[in-house]
Amino acid sequence: MSKKLVIVIPAYNEEPVIEKTTAILLSILYKLINDDKINAESKILYVDDGSKDNTWSMIEKLHEQDGHVVGAKLAHNAGHQNALIAGVEIARDSDYIVSIDADLQDDPNAIIEMVNQANNGKNVVFGIRNNRDSDTWFKKTTAGAFYKVMNLLGVESIPNHADFRLIDQRLIQAFLSYPEREMFLRGIFPQIGFQQGKVFYARAEREAGETKYPLRKMLSFAMDGITSFSIVPIKMIRNSGLIIAFISFLFMIWAVVGRLFGHTTLGWPSIIISIWLFGGLQLVALGVIGEYIGRIFMEVKHRPRYVLDVTNYSQEGEDV
């Protein structure tokens, strides 16, 4: 029996691309249905992440034109990752869920190979870029550095994999058992395990609109990834403190010995430099520790990740 597939697409101010994106994804959906690789209940689910333009009204219009297109509107902007989580929770009845961004820089034709691998027993299939020609030099460099740092910190991640992936019902249930409020999805899915597959594709230029990940959000995203999966920064602070304490002890001995032999003490420059150096190190240490304490603060409140305003997605057997 063929499986139900839901393609989940977070959408924030995607008015310029949503019609073209829908047309491309519908053609892929119908091809998979006609080839009997998925069933006719399969859908495209847009999650409107509090858009300020006409994104939601266009989703409603597309739904009226084709029942395979459905949507869910969040009451406020909850962020890309939370919109993805909302899509997974809403479509939890499906056999397969594919997540992809609305700009279709990730090749949607790779969905066909993802479904093929899933039908052959893979529980999760990761979409991986085989080049970053569409990225700027700065983004290529920082992305490469990010994955290297994550690996050094012991975080299991897949280089050049964003949020383009297929998960099956087994992965869906395992993922929904994770209770964290602040989730780094690119680290969680490789960590869950089971049978994993990969599909490689060339990343395209964005068709229209603006990127939803400016530098500020990219830095915040990187910090989320590190603090969600690793306490190595805390250990580095501890080890740095021990090393500095040891060096200070040696310096103290050197100063005492120098004083006993009549050498003059060091002047103001060395004192000022030491104050600024160690003061800066202390502030950095407090900042890193503060990141972890802030995460604890956010987790213990158990606030919802998002608030759902309205949806026309229906579970099996339900009316819209």
Summary of the structure (lengths in Angstrom):
residues: 320
radius of gyration: 25.0
end to end distance: 24.6
largest distance: 92.7
contacts: 943
relative contact order: 0.14
helix: 50%
strand: 16%
